[in-house]
Amino acid sequence: MPSVKNGKVLYAKGANVTSDKGIIDFLNQYEEAVKVDPRSPQEMIDEAVQTAKQSDVVVAVVGEAQGMAHEASSRTDITIPQSQRDLIAALKATGKPLVLVLMNGRPLALVKEDQQADAILETWFAGTEGGNAIADVLFWRLQPVRQAANVLPAFCRADPGVLQPSEYRSPV
């Protein structure tokens, strides 16, 4: 098994959960559930790429904010938000092994991401001990299974539980 005993973790935010102001306003209408980094998307991506170049392996945590996946917050597009897709493409271009950690409350359509990633860890919204469980898998303290337990949609229409824009209007 790989060892990371002498390793260190480097961090860069890389992207906001979304760059859509309407969605951010919806998510933050009652409390600041989503913190928005005021830097430009390109500044955040550049920082993430520089950090990735110093790393042996890149771990990108992407997906949804919790407010994007609960009652009364249906989405008409279940792809990873564009801000994060841009980040993933830039990280892949570094040539470093890329691990995606998905945090979401519904299946997400991985249009290109499944081809860009060397590994994907689906965590859903893992709860208060989720960070420890994710670290156990990433640092090989717990060996993950090698088969997908779920089938994820390749595009929005592949999931019959997702309504299309002509069928439903939602702020998210």
N, C-alpha and C positions, 0 to 999 in steps of 0.2 A: 504494500500500500504506500502511496505517496506520503511524505512527511512534510509538515509545515512548522515544525517546532521552532526553527530559527527564522521564520519569515516575519514580515510585517505587513500591515494593511495600510494602503494609501487610499485617500478618498477625494473625490470631486463630485459635486452635485450633478453636473452634466446636462440636466434639462429640468424644466418645470413639468409637473404631471400633465399639463396641457397649456397651450398658449391661447386658448379660446377664452376671452374675457367673460363671455356670457356663462360659460360652464363654471369658471372660477367664482363669479358672483353668485351663482346658484349654490355651489358647494359651501360658500362662506356666508350665506344669508343669515344664519343664526349665531355662528361663532366662526373663528378663523380655523377652519378645518384643514385648509390647504395654504401653506406658506408659499408665496411667490417670490422667487429670487428676482431682484430688479435688473440684473444684468441681461444683456441681449442673449438670445439663444446661441448665437455664434460664439460669444465670449465663454459661455458655459461649456459648449462643445469643445472649444479649443483647450480649455483647462482640463477637461476629461481626457482628451487625446494626449496631452503632455503627460498627465498622470499615468495613462495606460502605457505609454512608451517606456516608463520606468518599471513596469510590472512584468512578472512572468506570465500571469493569467489575469484577464479582465473579467470582473463580475459586475454585470449591469442589472440593477434592480429596477424593473419597469412594470407597468400595468395601470391600474386604476386607483383613484382615491376611494375610500369606502363609500362616500356619498354618491359615487357614480354607479353603485350596484346594489341599491336597496329599493324598497317599495317607493313608488312615485318618482323614480329616477331612471326610467328605461332609456336606453340609448338606441338610436337608429343605426349606428355604426359601431360594431364591436371589435374594430381593429385597435391596436395600440395607438394612442394619440400621436399625431404627426411629430410633435416636439421630441418624443421618445424614439420614433422611427428614425429620425434624422441622427440622433445620438447613436443608435445601434449601428447605422451604416458607417458613421465616422469611426466608431470603435473597431468595427470589423476591418476597416481599411488599414489599421495599424499592423495587421498581420499577427497580432497576439491571439492566443486561444481565448474565445469569448463564451462566457457562461451567462445565460439569461436567467434571472430569478424573477418569475412572474408573481405579482401580487394583484389579485383580482377576485371579484365575487361572482363571476360568471365565466364561461368559456370565452376566450378571446380568439378572434380570427388572426392567425399568424400568417400573413400574406407572404412576406419574404423572410421574416425573422427566423423561422424554423430552418431555413437554408443558410442564414448568416451565422447562427449560433453553433458552437461546437457541442454545447450541452444546454438543456433547458430544465430548470427545476420549477415545477408548478407548486406554489405554496398556498394558493387561495388567500384568504385573509386569515392568517394563522393564529391570531390571538396573542395573549400576553407572553407566552413562552415561545412564540414563533421564531423570534430572532435567535434564540439558543438552538432550536431544532434546525434551523437553516444553517447556522454555523457548524453544527455537528456533521451535517451532510457535506458542506463545502470543504471542511477541514478533515474529512475522512475519519471522524470519530464514530460515525455511523455510516455504513455502506448503503447507498441507495439501491433500490431495485432497478433493473435494467430494462424493464418493459413499461410501456405506457399503460396506466390503469384506466385512462379515459381517452376517448376519441374527441379531438378538438376540431371545430369547423375550420375549413380553409378560407371561407368567405362568409359574409353575413347571411346570405340566403340559405346556406347549408344548415343553419340552426333554426328549426321550426319554431323555437321559442322567441325568436327575434322578429318583431314587427318591422315592416319596411316603412319608409317615410310617408308613402301614400296611405298607409293603414293607420298611422298613429303619429301624433306630434308631441314632442317632449322637449323641455328646455335643456336636457343633457344629451 
